[in-house]
Amino acid sequence: MTTDTAARNPLAALAFGPRRPLLTAAVFLVTLGCGIAQLAHRPLYDAVVRDPTHIDNGQWYRLLTGMFFQDGWASGLVSNLILLAVFGTIAERAFGRWRWAILYFVCGWFGQLMSYLWLNPVGAGNSMCVAGLIGGLAILILMAPSRYGVTPPLQLRIAAYAVPVLAVVDTAVSDNHGLPCLLGMLLGYFLLPKPELKA
């Protein structure tokens, strides 16, 4: 890898996964399809949204469907898909597909569950899934010097240190993105690719 390449892509040295983000693309398309269906048929949202009244009555599937539909409607769909495209692509390249799937879906489901139990009972969106990916990427950057002998640029390290602080603050103000982000850091630590996997 040349110095010029590293300058353009500072995470290139930490890319252990496939070059093509096919899993990110698949989840993107499913989420887009759900969002379009929700916008085209508005009653659909009421049938899938994370709603404690219905969950208490046995509709536990809402803790899963809440990861694919958006309480922010069109604006929420666009912003969350952009975040998925950006962080999903980076995380899939860094962690590989099966680790990506664990970070995305386990953290997303955990966020839905904690929202239902505590923080924000009614809602939907894949942003908590993306928060898990961000947490995983943060721990990858923080561990890069000791585990891989790679020192990411200062701005990335500062951002990585800021992630857990912002996640704690986010939880303290009763938002529901902080906890899945922190779980993403924890899972990310145990899912860090082995150094010898680097091509």
Secondary structure, 3 states (H helix, E strand, C coil): CCHHHHHHCCCHHHCCCCCCCHHHHHHHHHHHHHHHHHHHCCHHHHHHCECHHHHHCCCCCHHHHCCCCCCCHHHHHHHHHHHHHHHHHHHHHHHCHHHHHHHHHHHHHHHHHHHHHHHCCCECCCHHHHHHHHHHHHHHHHHHHHHHCCCCCHHHHHHHHHHHHHHHHHHHCCCCCHHHHHHHHHHHHHHCCCHHHCC
